[in-house]
Structure formats: structure tokens, C-alpha cells
Amino acid sequence: SWLVEHLVKKGNIVASVEHYGNSWRSYNPLLSLRFWERARDVTFAITSLLKDPFFNKQIDPKRIGFVGYSLGGMTGLALGGAKAQNVKEIVVQQQESFKEIDPELVKQVDFSDAHGSFLDKRIKALVLLSPAAFIFLEQSFKLVKVPVALVASEGDEVLPFQEHALKVIKYLAPAKLKLLRHKVS
């Protein structure tokens, strides 16, 4: 909410998307494995707002941006053009670390849609806060052509900098990185 308040005070219109089955209010392990649906949710929200008689007059379609944290950052990368690879295999590997992902659930998910393109050309810039990057091969980040600002913490224990943010920033051409470091006493 603090980020939304700041953006609104600066004159921006902000839409926050609740991803059914993949957020704290509606968490469902089976639905959460279909994380590519998050990008579809954002595209649907933008389309709906641009069709709305009130909002379509308020929104400048040439100035649509995206902000995402963690899986939201991963969603932003997909919306920017990055394509997921080997998703089922990666989820199986993740399942070993996260016991909440039951192997039987993984067997129920059709991952074929996960490898498609979720590029939304209406999004003109991305702000990624500690983005999860585990579903993307490094060369996939070269497909992202919009400007990207990336904020990450060197001491991030959930999404370690070396495995996520650094992997992303090395391959994005129009990007800026803000690295938060621990103070050494």
C-alpha cells in the first residue's frame, strides 16, 4: 500500500491485481503452480481498464508501466517478453525444497501454456523488486526490450541475488540496478 500511495500522489493511476489461487487471500497449491496465469491476469486487467468508459479517458496508453515484487517480478519479466523454459522440471526441483508442493499436484498440471509468450506491448517500462527468475533461461532475458529498473538486496535469503536479480540484470540491455547492501560494522 505504501508504494501505491506514493505512485498515486505522483499522479499515477494504479491497478492492483489479485491473482486468484496465487495470493495470500485465495492460496491454492494447485492453482499457484500455474503461475503463468498471473501474466494473463495483468493483461486482462489492462484490457478491461482501457475498455472502461471512465478509465479509458484517464489512462495514457503510451505510459503504462508495471511494478512487481518476487513472483510479481517474474510476472513482469514475462509481460516484458521473457519466455519460460523447462517449467515442469523446474517445479519438480522446487517441490523438493517446498514440501507444500505435493508431487501429486504437479502431475495434475498441464504446463504446456507456460512456455508461450505473454508479452504485452502496451507495457512500456518495468520496475522489478527482487524478481523470481527460476523459470527463465538467461538468453530469454534478451527478449525483454522495454526499460527495466531492478531493485534487489544482496542479502536476500528468499530469492538470492546471485541466482535471481544478477541473472536478470546481466542480460537486460536497457536496465538499471539498485543493489541494497548490508552495512558491515
PEFEN-V428146 format. One record per run of one state. SS is the DSSP state (H for helix, E for strand, C for the rest). FROM is the first residue (numbers start at 1). TO is the last residue. If there is no record, write none. Layout:
# PEFEN-V428146
SS/FROM/TO
SS/FROM/TO
This chain:
# PEFEN-V428146
C/1/1
H/2/9
C/10/28
H/29/32
C/33/36
H/37/51
C/52/54
H/55/58
C/59/63
E/64/69
C/70/70
H/71/80
C/81/83
E/84/84
C/85/86
H/87/97
C/98/102
H/103/108
C/109/111
H/112/115
C/116/122
E/123/129
C/130/135
E/136/136
C/137/137
H/138/143
C/144/146
E/147/153
C/154/164
H/165/169
C/170/174
E/175/180
C/181/185
